[in-house]
Amino acid sequence: MTSPQGAALRDILNVLRRRHHSASVLIYPAQVQGESAATEVSSGVKHFNRAKTVDVIIIARGGGSAEDLAAFNHEGLARVIANSAIPTISAVGHETDFTIIDFVADLRAPTPSAAAELVIRSRQEIEEQAGALRLRLTRAMRYRLLMARQTLTEAAQHGAFARMMEGINQRQQRLDDLLYRLEKAERKLIEQHRRKWEQVSAAVRHYDARRVLAGMRRDIASRTTAIASAVRTLLLRRRSRLEQIGHQLKALSPVAILERGYALVFDSSGKLVKDSSQVDIGEEISARLAHGSLTAKIEKKSD
C-alpha cells in the first residue's frame, strides 16, 4: 500500500518525466499525518529557507479523511508557511479538500501533480518570456546603434562637430593639466609626510643610547680617517716640494756645473779667474774639476 507522501512524490516525478524536464527535486522526509506531522513539515520549510537551495517549496500529500489532513490545519505550521521567504505551493489532498495552509501559501494546487505542472509551466513561461524579451532587446539595440551611427556620421560632416571636437580636446587638455597638478600636489604632500616621519624617527632614535654611541663612534672613525688622509696628503705634498727644491738646488750647485765638464780656474793667489787679463804669461794657475784639481802654467793668452 502506497503512503500519502509517497503517492504525492510519485505524481510530481511522473509530471517531470512526461515533460522531460531537467529540474532537480530535493525531498525533506516528514510525516504528513499524526501528532508530529505539523512539526516535521514546519522543520522542512524552515530548513529550505535557511539553506536557500530551492526556488519553490511544494507541500504535498495524497487525499484522506478530515482527521488525516488535520496536521495541515495547525496554527504553528500555518504561521511558518506564511513567513517563508521562498514561494510555497499547497498541494494537500484532493481538489475538494481544503486546509488552513491553502489560504496562507502563495499558491494552492488541487493535486500534487497539478503543483508540479504549475511550477514547470511557470518556469517555462518565464524562460520563453525572457527569450522573447532578449530577442526584442537585441533587435532594438541593433536598431538604435544603427540609427546612432547614422546620426553620428551626419554630425561628423557638420562644422559644428569640428568645433565640438575642439572643445572636447581643450577640456581634455584641461583635465590632463588638472591631473598633472593633482599628482604633483600628491607627491609633494607625500614628501612632506615622509620628511615629518623621518624627523620623528630621528627624534626617536636620538633617545636610543646605543644608537647614539654607535653614531658617535662612526663619526669619530670617519673624522679620524679623514684627518689621517689629510696628513698623508700634506706629507706627500711637502715631500714632493722638498724633492722639487732639492732638484732646483742641485741644478744651481757649482758642483753640478762641474759635472757637466766645466772647471773653476784660480790664479796663484787663489782668486777666481773670470778674465784672461787677470793673469800673466808664465803665471801658475789651478783648475778645480768635478773630481780633483789641476795645476798649469800660462804660456799663451787670447782675448
Buried (B, 14 or more C-beta within 10 A) or exposed (E): EEEBBEBBBBBBBEBBEEBEBEEEEEEBEBBBBEEEBBBBBBBBBBBBBEEEEBEBBBBBBBBBEEEBBBBBBBEEBBEBBEEBEBBBBBBBBEEEBBBBBBEBBBBBBBBBBBBBBBBBEBBEEEEEEEEEEEEEEEEEEEEEEEEEEEEEEEEEEEEEEEEEEEEEEEEEEEEEEEEEEEEEEEEEEEEEEEEEEEEEEEEEEEEEEEEEEEEEEEEEEEEEEEEEEEEEEEEEEEEEEEEEEEEEEEEEEEEEBBEEEEEBBBBEEEEEBEEEEBBEEEBEBBBBEBEEEEEEEBEEEEE
